[in-house]
Amino acid sequence: MAERLDLLMKHRDTVHRQIARLRLAPAATGYKITTCTEGPAQ
């Protein structure tokens, strides 16, 4: 049972890290779009 709990906790941590990265993705993509359409910020 302890092994399963360890596996589930590791999976939860992985999911939390993935969610954090996905939350940043729209901002990064928006920046790239702006840079391509308007040029880099001065």
Buried (B, 14 or more C-beta within 10 A) or exposed (E): EEEEEEEEEEEEEEEEEEEEEEEEEEEEEEEEEEEEEEEEEE
